[in-house]
Amino acid sequence: MKLKYKLEQFRWIKALFSPFTPFKVKWYVGKTQIGTPYFLPRKFVKGTPKLINEAILKHIEREERFNKANPEYARKIKSFEELYEEFKNRTFPVPLKVGFSMCGLGWKTKWDQYDFRHEWNPVISFVFFGYQIAVTFYHPHHSHYWESWLCYEYRSDKNKSKRKRVNFCRRKSPQTWSTGHGENKVVTDYWDLILKPEYQKKKPNEHK
């Protein structure tokens, strides 16, 4: 199961062998500042007295703020000793000083099975005492690109041709957006900006 999960984190690489244009690579070298995805690279360790005490004090502070803002819903705050018994077996995040970390493509579905939402790009990171080398895999039309590819990868029938799969996803997950109004209105179908030329819709004068 663990291996299957690890391999799933790299599934986005299949976009390179699909009807979609290749994603791009962006390098970063400098002080640690690229998250994987939301937090800077970190690891989880067994609680030390210092980590446990800090976590308990933060917990009590949050509870006190909540009670002050919501007196009608005030919650009982457990004693320090009670909280220590709860927290002592937890693990706690600490900054990663040296090592690799990564995050795969972040996504979810919202209103239905075809409504994919892109959340973050894949990142591979290496940190060394406050410095970082990070590689981000992205596309200029990132949300349109990844959400369309997700539909293609997870919802289209793999027994059909690539073109039929693309056409199916164009219907189920349209990427047509407009900007401006009246004479200044511009309509863009992002499918034709993220697909390889041979899979794009042909314009009328191109059928000759």
C-alpha positions as CSV (number, residue, x, y, z in Angstrom):
1,M,0.0,0.0,0.0
2,K,2.8,2.4,0.9
3,L,4.6,1.7,-2.5
4,K,1.3,2.2,-4.3
5,Y,0.9,5.6,-2.6
6,K,4.5,6.6,-3.4
7,L,4.0,5.7,-7.1
8,E,0.7,7.7,-7.2
9,Q,2.7,10.8,-6.2
10,F,4.5,10.6,-9.6
11,R,1.4,9.9,-11.7
12,W,1.5,13.4,-13.1
13,I,4.6,12.5,-15.1
14,K,2.2,10.6,-17.5
15,A,1.2,14.0,-18.8
16,L,4.4,14.0,-20.8
17,F,3.1,11.0,-22.8
18,S,-0.4,12.3,-23.4
19,P,-2.0,14.7,-25.9
20,F,-1.1,17.6,-23.6
21,T,1.8,19.9,-24.3
22,P,4.8,19.1,-21.9
23,F,4.9,20.9,-18.6
24,K,7.8,23.1,-17.8
25,V,10.5,23.0,-15.1
26,K,11.5,25.9,-12.8
27,W,14.6,25.7,-10.7
28,Y,15.2,27.5,-7.4
29,V,18.5,27.8,-5.6
30,G,18.8,29.9,-2.5
31,K,17.6,30.2,1.1
32,T,14.9,27.8,2.0
33,Q,11.6,29.3,1.0
34,I,9.8,26.8,-1.3
35,G,7.0,24.8,0.4
36,T,6.1,21.2,-0.1
37,P,3.4,22.2,-0.6
38,Y,2.2,24.6,2.1
39,F,4.9,24.3,4.7
40,L,8.7,24.6,4.3
41,P,10.3,21.1,4.3
42,R,9.9,19.5,7.6
43,K,9.9,16.2,9.4
44,F,7.9,14.7,12.3
45,V,9.7,13.7,15.5
46,K,8.8,12.2,18.8
47,G,7.8,14.8,21.3
48,T,10.5,16.2,23.7
49,P,9.4,18.1,26.9
50,K,10.2,21.4,25.2
51,L,8.0,20.5,22.1
52,I,5.2,19.2,24.2
53,N,5.2,22.2,26.5
54,E,5.2,24.6,23.6
55,A,2.3,22.7,21.9
56,I,0.3,22.7,25.1
57,L,0.8,26.5,25.7
58,K,-0.3,27.2,22.1
59,H,-3.4,25.0,22.6
60,I,-4.4,26.7,25.8
61,E,-3.9,30.1,24.1
62,R,-6.1,29.1,21.2
63,E,-8.8,27.9,23.6
64,E,-8.7,31.1,25.6
65,R,-9.0,33.2,22.5
66,F,-12.0,31.1,21.3
67,N,-13.7,31.5,24.7
68,K,-13.2,35.2,24.7
69,A,-14.6,35.6,21.2
70,N,-17.5,33.2,21.8
71,P,-18.5,33.4,25.5
72,E,-21.8,31.7,24.8
73,Y,-20.0,28.7,23.4
74,A,-17.1,28.7,25.9
75,R,-15.3,25.4,26.2
76,K,-13.7,23.9,29.3
77,I,-9.9,24.1,29.1
78,K,-8.2,21.0,30.5
79,S,-5.4,21.3,33.0
80,F,-1.8,21.4,31.9
81,E,-1.3,17.9,33.4
82,E,-4.2,16.5,31.5
83,L,-3.0,18.0,28.3
84,Y,0.5,16.7,28.8
85,E,-0.9,13.1,29.0
86,E,-2.7,13.7,25.7
87,F,0.2,15.3,23.9
88,K,3.1,13.2,25.1
89,N,2.6,10.4,22.6
90,R,2.1,12.7,19.6
91,T,4.7,13.6,16.9
92,F,5.6,17.2,16.1
93,P,6.9,18.9,13.0
94,V,10.3,20.4,13.0
95,P,12.3,22.1,10.1
96,L,14.2,19.6,8.0
97,K,17.9,20.6,8.2
98,V,19.3,18.2,5.6
99,G,17.4,16.0,3.2
100,F,15.0,15.5,0.3
101,S,11.2,16.1,0.4
102,M,8.6,16.3,-2.3
103,C,4.9,16.8,-3.0
104,G,3.0,15.4,-5.9
105,L,0.3,17.2,-7.9
106,G,-2.3,18.6,-5.5
107,W,-6.0,18.3,-6.6
108,K,-9.5,17.5,-5.5
109,T,-13.0,17.3,-7.0
110,K,-15.7,19.6,-5.9
111,W,-19.3,19.6,-7.3
112,D,-19.1,16.4,-9.4
113,Q,-16.6,13.8,-10.5
114,Y,-15.5,15.9,-13.5
115,D,-15.1,19.1,-11.5
116,F,-11.3,18.8,-10.8
117,R,-9.6,21.6,-8.9
118,H,-5.9,22.1,-9.1
119,E,-4.4,23.0,-5.7
120,W,-0.6,22.9,-6.1
121,N,2.2,21.9,-8.5
122,P,4.6,19.0,-8.0
123,V,7.8,20.0,-6.2
124,I,11.0,18.1,-5.4
125,S,13.2,19.8,-2.8
126,F,16.6,19.3,-1.2
127,V,17.6,21.4,1.9
128,F,21.0,21.8,3.5
129,F,21.2,23.9,6.7
130,G,19.0,26.7,5.6
131,Y,19.6,26.5,1.8
132,Q,17.5,24.8,-0.8
133,I,17.5,23.4,-4.3
134,A,13.9,23.0,-5.5
135,V,12.4,22.0,-8.8
136,T,8.8,22.9,-9.5
137,F,6.9,21.3,-12.4
138,Y,4.3,23.7,-13.9
139,H,2.5,24.9,-17.0
140,P,1.9,28.5,-18.0
141,H,-1.9,27.7,-17.9
142,H,-1.4,25.7,-14.8
143,S,-5.0,25.2,-13.5
144,H,-6.5,24.8,-17.0
145,Y,-3.7,22.4,-17.8
146,W,-3.7,20.1,-14.8
147,E,-7.5,20.0,-14.3
148,S,-8.0,19.0,-18.0
149,W,-5.3,16.4,-17.7
150,L,-6.8,15.0,-14.5
151,C,-10.1,14.5,-16.4
152,Y,-8.3,12.8,-19.2
153,E,-6.3,10.6,-16.9
154,Y,-9.0,9.6,-14.4
155,R,-12.3,9.9,-16.1
156,S,-11.9,9.1,-19.8
157,D,-12.1,5.5,-21.2
158,K,-8.5,4.2,-21.7
159,N,-9.8,1.7,-24.2
160,K,-10.7,4.5,-26.7
161,S,-8.3,6.5,-28.8
162,K,-6.5,9.6,-27.4
163,R,-8.6,11.9,-29.6
164,K,-11.9,10.4,-28.4
165,R,-10.7,10.7,-24.8
166,V,-9.8,14.4,-25.4
167,N,-13.2,15.1,-27.1
168,F,-15.0,13.4,-24.2
169,C,-13.1,15.6,-21.6
170,R,-13.7,18.8,-23.6
171,R,-17.4,18.1,-23.2
172,K,-17.3,17.1,-19.6
173,S,-14.7,19.6,-18.4
174,P,-14.9,22.7,-20.7
175,Q,-12.1,25.3,-20.3
176,T,-13.8,28.2,-22.1
177,W,-13.3,31.6,-20.3
178,S,-14.2,35.1,-21.3
179,T,-12.9,38.5,-20.3
180,G,-14.2,42.0,-21.0
181,H,-17.6,43.0,-22.2
182,G,-19.3,44.0,-25.4
183,E,-16.9,44.8,-28.2
184,N,-14.0,44.1,-25.8
185,K,-15.1,40.6,-24.9
186,V,-12.5,38.0,-25.6
187,V,-13.3,34.3,-25.4
188,T,-10.5,31.8,-24.8
189,D,-10.8,28.0,-25.1
190,Y,-7.8,26.9,-23.0
191,W,-8.0,23.4,-24.4
192,D,-6.4,24.7,-27.6
193,L,-3.6,26.2,-25.6
194,I,-2.7,23.1,-23.6
195,L,-3.1,20.4,-26.2
196,K,-0.5,19.4,-28.8
197,P,-1.4,20.7,-32.3
198,E,-2.6,17.4,-33.6
199,Y,-5.3,17.2,-30.9
200,Q,-6.5,20.8,-31.1
201,K,-9.8,21.7,-32.8
202,K,-9.2,22.6,-36.4
203,K,-10.5,26.0,-37.6
204,P,-12.9,26.0,-40.6
205,N,-10.2,27.1,-43.1
206,E,-7.9,24.3,-41.9
207,H,-10.2,21.5,-43.1
208,K,-9.2,22.1,-46.7
